[in-house]
């Protein structure tokens, strides 16, 4: 049995200590948010909360779920996240595949064009004017289409597709398969790690996005959940406890068990981040392989 050196044991101990320290730093704010959302107003206002709820109550969640905008925001965010991610994966694959085909005439032009977009952006105002000219403002599509293709994603997809054995593609072509069959029946099924990783990035990015909704959307019924959260965080104040507060006009109890607006804010934060925390484990097994794309072949 190989003897472990003192230096190796010391390194492992330091490494474990640092990882535990990072874990505490990351978990403490989350546990504090959960504790605040489940505590009564008396303990929240006293500032005595740490990671355990005091005066346990779920009234904040009950009041939040009485707000119809929360449900609409959830459905809108799911639609935007799934729609934009699905379109991104589809169009990125369709653009990256021709760049792997030997002899494709437009390969050099498309590559240069994509590289230019990586260094120069149109900016907010030209993008807004483009969305307006295409009549996309205040529509569902303005939250889905603009991120359909990204140069960086295309190049990473191209690198991954190049790692697929050429013999598989050649045998399919000999059997009469066209490029669409090769892409959708051979390459993409072998690229599950890539697709899962970018699906995760796309879902998280779209779910956390609120600025686009602030710029392009006017109708509250089309707001994603992050915009609802933003409205809660910026419109609620302690003076509203006696009346109706928040983006959805949530009624706050005026009895001795009244809720502090901070409990409402924290409960909305938990409700907002819960779906992302749930889907992460299902993509985790593909994540490590997917983030290393490009490390083998350029």
Secondary structure, 3 states (H helix, E strand, C coil): CCCCCHHHHHHHHHHHHHHHHHHHHHHHHHHHHHHHHCCCHHHHHHCCCCCCCCCCCCHHHHHHCCCHHHHHHHHHHHHHHHHHHHHHHHHHHHHHHHCCCCCCCCHHHHHHHHHHHHHCCCCHHHHHHHHHHCCCCCCHHHHCCCCCCCHHHHHHHHHHHHCCCHHHHHHHHHCCCCHHHHHHHHHHHHHHHHHHHHHHHHHHHHHCCCHHHHHHCCCHHHCCHHHHHHHHHHHCCHHHHHCEECCCCEECCCCCCCCCHHHHHHHHHHHHHHHHHHHHHHHHHHHHHHHCCCCCCC
